[in-house]
Amino acid sequence: MNRGRGFTLIELLVVVCVVAMLFGVALDRLFKYQEMAERVAVELNLAAINVGLTHKFAALVASGEAAQIEKEAGTNPVRVLARPPRGYLGELQAPDPASLPGSSWYFDLRSREFVYVPNQSRYLSLPPSSKDGTLRFRVVLAGVGDEPGSPREIRQPFIAPVVPYQWVVE
């Protein structure tokens, strides 16, 4: 019996299955790395805002206008940046986050919160109280000094999450 050269149907099926599995693993890795990049971008934007708030705090203290610091709580933190973060949509009046594009930021005028709409949330853990799946932040003042007998401390503004979240990408 003369056997022709080439692949049998079974061999071809095995090769297709192996290639499909490798493609699936590669695709899963790609999504994972995209979400890791999104997490890093969010953290870098928040760090830049905190640096901007620290600079503004230092400038107000140095100019003798420390009382102006109290006005920073609940304000739009984008004002302290040289340019808004990528995907910043502006100041919006309580929009529906589902209608907004992923990887976008906005300042909610109603709640006075700086909001991020995640593009991917496979590895993002939010508490049940976060019903819309967004990450919400607010400019708050840190420090104490209002207690009787304690030295007066100037409170510094910084950006903090409204509800805790965890972005765990293994």
N, C-alpha and C positions, 0 to 999 in steps of 0.2 A: 504494500500500500504506500502510495506516494503522498507524503504530507507536505503541504505548501508552507512556504515561509510566511511569517506574520504572527499576529496575535489571535488567540482564540477569543471568543466572545466573553468567556469567564475572565481571562486575563485583562481584557479591556475594561470590564466592569470593576475589577479590583483596583485598577489604576484610577478610574474615575472616582471611586469611593475615597481613595487615599487623598487625591487632589481636593475633593470636596471637603474632607475633614481638615486638611491643612488650610484651605481657604477660610473655613469657619473659625478656626483658631486665630488666624491672622486678622480677620474682621473683628473678632472680639477684642483682640489687643489694640486694634486701631481705635475702637470706641473708648476703651479704657484710657488710652493716651490722650484722646481728645478731651475726655472729662477731667483728666489730671491737669491739662493745660487750662481748661476753663476755671478750675479751682485756683490755680496759681494766678491767673489774671484777676480774679476777684480779690484774692489776698493782696496782690500788688496795688490794686486800686484803693483798697481800704488803708494800706500802709501809706500811700501817697497822701490820702486825705488826712490821716493822723499827723503826718509831717507838716502839711499845710496848716492844720489847726495849731500845732505846736509853734510854728513860726508866727502865726497871728497872735497867739497868746504871748509870746516873748516880745513882740513889737508893742502890744498894748501895755504890757508891764513896763517896758523900757521907756515908753512915752508918758507914763504916769496916768494912763487911762484904764487901769485895772478893773474899774467898775463896768466897763463895756463888755467884759468877758461874760457876764451873766446873760447877755443878749444872744450869745451863741447857741444856747440850748434850743434844740428843735428847729434850727435854721438849715437851709440847703447847704450841705458841705461842698458842693461843686464850686461855690464861690471862692474857696481858698486855693483852688487848683489853677495852674497856668492855662490849662485847656481841659475840657470835660473828658471823662473816660470814653473809650470807644463804645458806641452803642447807646450813648446818653440821649434820651428822648425829650428831655426838658422837664419843666414843672407841669404836672398833670393833676387834674381834679378827680381823684378816686377812680382811675380807669379800671377796666376789667383786664387783669393780667393775662387771661387766656387769649385775648385779642391782640396782645403785643408780641412782637418777635422775640425769640429766645436770645440770650446773651445781651439783653438790653437793661439799661439803668433808667430810672426816673425818680423825681422827687414828688411824693404824694402831698399835695397842698392840704388835703383834708386831715390826714393823720400826722402830717409833719415828719414823715419818714422817708429815708432814702432807700429805694427798693431795687433789687436785682431779680430779673426774671431768668432763671436758669434755662439753658438750651438743652442740657442733658442732666438727668437726676437719678441715674441708676445707682450711684454710690452716695447719694445725698440723703441724710437722715434728718427729718424735721419732726418736731413733736406734733401730736394730733391737733393742737390748738392752731397750727398754721394750716388753714384750710385751702389757701390758694396756691401753695407750693412755691412761694417767693421767699427770698431772703430779705429781711427788713432790718434797717439800721437807723439809729437816731444819734444826733449829736447830744451828748450829755456832759455834765460837769463832774469831774472827779476831785475828791478832796473833802476834808472836813475842817472844822474850825468854828462852827457856830455854837458849840457847847460852851456854857459859862465856865470861865476859868482857863479855857484852852487858848493857846496862841492863835491869832487870826491867820488862817491859811488861805491863799488865793486858789480858787478852784480852777483846774485846767480843763478845757474842752477836749473831748475825744469822741470818736465814733464807736458805737457799741451795738451789737445785735439786739433787736427787740425780743426775739425768741431765740433760744440757743439752737444751733444746728451743728451737724457734724458731717464732714465730707470725707468719708473713709474710702480711699482707693488703695486696695491691697496690691 
